Amino acid sequence: MKIAIIVNTSKDAAITCAQSIAEQMRNNNAQVLTLSDYGTIFGDDSVYAPDFNALFSGCDMAITVGGDGTIIHSAKYAANSDKPLIGVNVGRLGFAAEVEPDNISDLSRLITGDYTLKNRMLLDVSVTHKDGSREKYLAVNDAVIARGQLSHIIDISVSLDNSPISTYRADGILFSTPTGSTAYALSAGGPVIYPEMQCILLTPICPHSLVSRPVIFDSNASLTATVQLTDNTPAILSVDGEKNIEIDSTDLITIKKSPQVLKLMSLYDRNFYQHLGEKIKERKS
């Protein structure tokens, strides 16, 4: 079995944890694949891939070691390659992580197949420009439309299946997956959605209105959005906080369910809402 290990190398604790996981995998007769950018932190017994695409095309499954950002970045490649993923939390909260550093011995169950797969819905996000050109992105958590400067209200018109439904005057709006409902959308006042549900969440950010509220759409919905700009300051479309794209009034943003699925491996039979409550308590401490 070939297991990829992705680590947040900016955290010494993550490197140490990842090295222990690599040794554990080898002791269970698994081959460790990792990125050549990591240098030799995993030793000569590992196979080093030149980039994420090669890493995920060559593995059977992947383990991330870091915070939610490490998982989110890796998740796009895992979905593109149809490979299952599991996260070890060496970050502050780790909403998407399955395993804590004290429990990494449980990862040996991956070798024997003693785990369950949980499918997470993803979003296809595209920007169509006036000249007809199009840019496409994959979102694990969310796509956010906001002004390029803080404290600037923006008008955003939203349509459902080509029928106008509302114009929001707000600091911005979020289009989230159920997985992303516990990310930025939660801080913006959106509802918590069970992560294996199939739906799209729209959450206004600080709406200049008494009636604008989060809305949940069916997963088959095709949502489009345009911005109304009164000056030369562009708006920004941010996808999972990784990709930031300047947009203007002539651009059409489309958000819909992706045919791709993120497969997360689970080792524990947890109550999602209880686990979420524990994580939020950790944030207060």
Secondary structure, 3 states (H helix, E strand, C coil): CEEEEEECCCCHHHHHHHHHHHHHHHHCCCEEEEEHHHCCCCCCCCEEECCHHHHHHHCCEEEEEECHHHHHHHHHHHHHHCCCEEEEECCCCCCCCCECHHHHHHHHHHHHCCCEEEEEEEEEEEEECCCCCEEEEEECCEEEEEECCCCCCEEEEEEECCEEEEEEEECEEEEECCHHHHCHHHHCCCCCCCCCCCEEEEEEECCCCCCCCCEEEECCCEEEEEEECCCCCCEEEEECCCEEEEECCCCEEEEEEEEEEEEEEECCCCCHHHHHHHHHHHHHC
